[in-house]
Every structure is written in structure tokens, then in C-alpha cells.
Amino acid sequence: VGPIFSLDTFIVNLADQGGNRYLRVTMDLELGNPELEAEVSLRLPQVRDSILMILPTKRFEDISTVQGKISLRDEILEKINGYLAKGKITSIYFKEFVVQ
């Protein structure tokens, strides 16, 4: 297990018809090496922006299953790792995942 970088909570509207559902998600990033923490901190605006661009495109049915959550995790992981030069984020852990 690598170092963990905690992100603040995200709250977004989902792309469902009517726009009356929202997602509240909190996640931790597992870093491939300790030196990556400084780069992630520096790139935090891009990291948060990427996540905020992905989350509201999802519908409830896209993220309501385990497979949907895994797909979301993989999509976020791929996007964030595209910004990093000193290593990779190896995993994302959802600490909170609430749809209402």
C-alpha cells in the first residue's frame, strides 16, 4: 500500500432526466510513491477539475452497480494519471458514495 492522499468531498448533480438527483462522494488516492504527494498537491486544481467534469456526466443507472463504480474509478484514475509525470496513482478508494 502506497501513501494516501485525501481529497475533499465532491457534491454534483447527476445527469438524470429532471436533474433532481445528486452525488456526494469522498475519495482517497493511493500514490505509487511518496514523492508523488508534492506533485498531486501542485496539480490539485487540475485533479479536482477533472473529477468535477466527469461526475456530473453520470446517471444514477451508470453508478448504481458495483461495476458502474469500478468504471467510474477507472475513468477518474486514467484522467488524473494523465497529468502526472513523477509517478502514477495506483488506486482510488471511495470513502463516501451517496446518491440522493
N, C-alpha and C positions, 0 to 999 in steps of 0.2 A: 504494500500500500504506500502510495506516494503522499506528499504533503497535500493538505486540503485547503482550498481557497473558497470561502463562503461568499455567496452573492446575496444582495438584498432581495426582498420579496418583490415579485412582479405581479401586477394585477392588470388584466387586459380583458376587453370584450372579445367573445368568440365570434366567429364568422357565421353563426347560425342565423336562419331567417328570423327577422324581427329584432335581432341584436340584444336580446334580453338575458343572455347567459354570459357569465364572466368566469375567468380562470384566475385563481390565486395560486402561484407556485413559488416555492423557495427551493434553491438548489445549491449544492456544493460541487466544486470542480476538483477532481483529483489530478494533481500535476505530475508530469513524468519525471521531474527533477526539482530540487529546491530552488535552483536559480530561476526557474520559470515564474516564481511568485512576483518578482520585480517587474517582469515583462507584462504579466497579466494585469498588475496594478496600473502600469503605464497605459495599457490598451483597454482599460476598463470602459471608457466611453464607447469604443467600437464593440466590445463584448456585449454590453447592455443594449446598444442599438440593434445589433444582430438578433438578439433574443426577442427584443420588442418588435422587430419586423417579422419574425417567424410566428410567434404565439398567436397574434390576432387573425392569422390566416386559417387557423384550425377551427373545425366544427366539433361539436360535442362528440359526434359519432367517430371522428378521427382519433380522439384521445381517450375515449371511454374504456378501451380494452387495454390489456397488458401489451399486446403487440403495437397498439397505437402509441402508447407511452414510450416503448422502445424505439419506434420510428422517429418520434419527436426528439428523443435524446440523441439519436444518431445524427439527425439533421442539424441540431444545435452544435454538437461536437464537431462535425465536419466544417461548419461555418466558422466557428471560433478558431479552430486549428489553422485555418487559412490565414489568420492574422499573425500567427506566432512563428518566430524564427529560431528561438533558443531551445525549442522542445515542443512537446505536444501534451495536450490534456488527454489523459488516458481514460477517464470515465466521468460521467455526471451522475450525481446522486440526488434524487428528489427528496427533500426533507418534508415538504408540504405540497400537496396537489389537490386543490379543492375546486370543483366546478359547481356553480350555483346558477 
